[in-house]
Amino acid sequence: MSFRPKLTEMESTAAFVVGGGLALLILGYLLASAQSGVSGFDASRLNIVMIVGAFLFVGGIALWLATAQPWKNFDDWSTPLYTGHHDEHAPASHAEAAHEPGAQVESLEIIEGIGPKIAAALRNAGIATFADLASRQPAEVERIVRDAGVRMVGHADTWIEQARLAVEGKMTELEAYQHNLRSKH
């Protein structure tokens, strides 16, 4: 499952700079080892290659840290995203959970792909009901989740479609839609 299919332009640039610096460092070490047996070899040019390589390598990492800010995009690793096993005590689907006695029908976590962190981010942005979610655009919902620093598990367009089905009371269609989404993974 891919959460982020490609790098941004700035991240690609940083990767290129880091790779170029690393290539220069490796080249410098190879040339240094090859030239070590030559007497009277002037190592000043070799030193320049090594210094430029180190500068590019460190500068590229600094550029990546400044643009990607990886410390903002972390998850609670104590809770696995997917273990490959199904909880035998849980209902077969999120839609069935809505039909259980005492279940909160307006819980956004009924929607396939929305967990506690995403639901909290949406509630903080004023999206607390299925109707609230169904009235939003996918790009807006994705921006809200991304700005909250939460990793996207599903796709916002499927969340909006599921919310629309729930608002219309089409629970059978919602279950079928969710089953279809789960079978694609």
N, C-alpha and C positions, 0 to 999 in steps of 0.2 A: 504494500500500500504506500503510495507516494503522497506525502503531505505537501511537498513543495517541489514541483517538477523541474524548475530551472533557477539558475542564479540570476540575480539582478546584474545590470551592467557594471555597477561599481564593484560588486563582489567578483565578477569575472575579471575585471581589471586588477583587483588586488591579488587574485589567484595567479594571473599572468606575471605580475611583478615578483611575487614570492617564488614562483617557478623559475623565472629568469635569474634571480639572485642565487637560488640553489644551484642552478646549472653552472653559473660562473664560479661558485665556490667549489663545486666538484671538478670543473675544468682546471681551476687553479691548483687544487691538490694533485690532480693527475700530472699536470705540467711540472709541478715542484718535485714530484717523485721521479719523473723522467729526467729532469735536469740535474738531479742531485749528484749524479756521477760526472757531470761536465765541469771541469775546472775553469775558473774565470767567468762563470755564468753570472750576468748582471740580473739580480732578482728584483730590481726596482719595478720593472713592468709587471712582473708576476704579483708583486705586492699590491699594485694598483688594481689588478683584476680581482684579487681577493677582497680588497677593501670595498670596491664597487659591488661585488657580489653580496658581501655581508650587509652593506647599506641597503641594497634592494630587498634582501630577505627580511631584515628587521623592519624596514619601511613598509613593505607589503603587508606584514603581519599587523603593524600599527594601523594601516589603512583599513584592513579588514575589521579589526576591533572597533575602529571608529564608525564604520558604516553599518556593519551587521549587528553590533551590540549584542553578542550572544548571551550575555548575562540577563537580558530582558526576556529571552525566549526559552525558559526552562519549565519543566513539568515536575510534578511530584512523582519521583521515580519509585516511591514505595507502593504506588497503585499502578499495576500494569495496564497498558492500554488494551491489550488483547492477549489472553493466555491460551487461546485455542480450545478452551473447555467451556462448556455451558453450565451455568448454575442450575442444578436440578430442582432447587426449591423456588426458583423465580418463575413467573408466568412465561409462557411460550413467546409472547410478544409484548411490546409496550402498549399496544392498543388493548390487549386483554387486561392489562393492569388497570386501565381506566374503568373497566367494568366490575372490578372487585369491590366488595363492600368497604366503605370508608376511604376509598381511593380519591385522591384529589384529581378531578377531571382536568383542571386547567394547568397541571404540571407540564412545563415545557419539556421535561425529561422523557415524556412519553414519546416524543419525536425521535426517530432513529437518527443517531449521530449527535444528539444533544445530551451531554452529561451534566453533572453538577457544576463544573467550572463554567461551561458555556452558558448554562441556564442562569447562573449568577451574574455573568457579564451582561446578558441580555436584560435581566431584571434591573440591573444598575443603570441601563440605558433607557429604561421606561418600557421595555417589552416584557410584559408579565403574563399575557394571555395569548391563546391561539389567534384570536382576532388581531391583536397587536402585531404578531409575527406575520400573519397572512397579508397584512396591508403594507409590508415593507418590500423594498427591492433587495435582491440578493447581494449586490455590491455594498449596500449600506449595512446589511447584517454582517457580512464578512469584515468590513472595516471596524465595526463595533467590537467583534470578537478579537480581531488582530490588535486593536488599540488597547484592549484589556490584557494583552500579553498571553492569551490562551491559544493553544495550538488547535487548528481546525481539524476535526475528525471527519466530518462529512462535507457536503456541499450545501450552501445556503439555499440554492434553488429547490433542492429536495425537501429542506426543512419547511420552506414556505408552502410547497405543495401539500405536505403532510398537515400543516396547520390549517390550510384551506379545507381539506377533507374533514378534519376534526371540527372546525367551525360549522360546516354543513351537516355534521352528524353522520357522516358516511364512514362509520367505523369498520365495516366489512371491507370497503374499498381501501381504507387506510391500512388495515392488516395486510391486504394483498400487496399494496404498494411497498410496505415495509419488508415483506417477505421477498419481494423482487429485489429490493436494495441489498438485503443481506445475502442473497444468492449470488450477487455480482462480486462479492468480496470473497 
